[in-house]
């Protein structure tokens, strides 16, 4: 019985390992390998930091019902100020 259980477990593990697709890296594109691109990475991080600490709180403030009329804010049904949304 013990041997049967280990055989079933080994077959199950083998099926799981063989069923996993292998990952592939993106193709290398020489047009994306510009030295200034590497310098832009810290600026992107600063931009995301500024968005979360400055612009999103301001947008949240002016979109409140009491302030929205003063600032002319027209909300969207999917407004969510605190989550990062990746567009496909």
N, C-alpha and C positions, 0 to 999 in steps of 0.2 A: 504494500500500500504506500509506503514511504517513497519507494522508488518510482511508483506511478505518479505520485504528486510532484516529485522533482522533475520528471520528464515533461509533465504538463506545464509546469512553470517554465522550464527551459524553452519549450516550443512557443509558449506565450510571449516570452521575452524576445525570442528570435523574430517572431512575427511583428512585434512592436518595433524592433530595430530596423527591420527590412522595410517596413511600411513608411518610415519617415523619409520624406523627400530631401535630397541634399540641397543645401543652399548655394547660391551662385552670387558672386560679386558683380557689381555693375561693370559694364564695359568702360575701359579707360578712354576718356575723351581729352585730347591734347588742348582743346580750346578752353577747358575748365582749369587748366593748370597754370594760371597766371600768378606771379608772386604777390600781386596786390590783393588777390583773393584771400591769402593767408593773413594779411594785415586787416582785412575787413571782419574777421571772426570776432575780435573783441568789441568792435563797434556794433555788431549785431546784438551781442549780449547786453551792451549798454542801452541799445534801443528798446529791447524787450523789457529791461529793468525800468526805463523811463515810461514805457507804456503802462506797466502795472502800477507804478508809484505816482504817476502824474496824470496821464490822460484818462485812464479808466475811472479813477475816483472823481475827476471833474465831470466826465460823462454821466456817471451814476448820480452826481449831485444835480446836474441840470435836467436830468430825466425824471426827477421826483415830481409828483403831481402838482405840488405848490410852485415849483420853479419852472416846470415845463412850459407853462403858458408865457412866462416872462421871457424865456430864452427861445421860444418857438420850436421846442423839441417835439418831433413826431416819432414815437417809438415804433419798433418792429415787434411782431409777435414772438420772435425767438431771441429777444435781447437777453443776453447772459454776460454780465460784465466780468466775472471772475474766473472763467474757464478759457483755456487756450483752445481755439478752434482751428483745425487744419483743414484747408480747402483741398478737395481732391484734384 
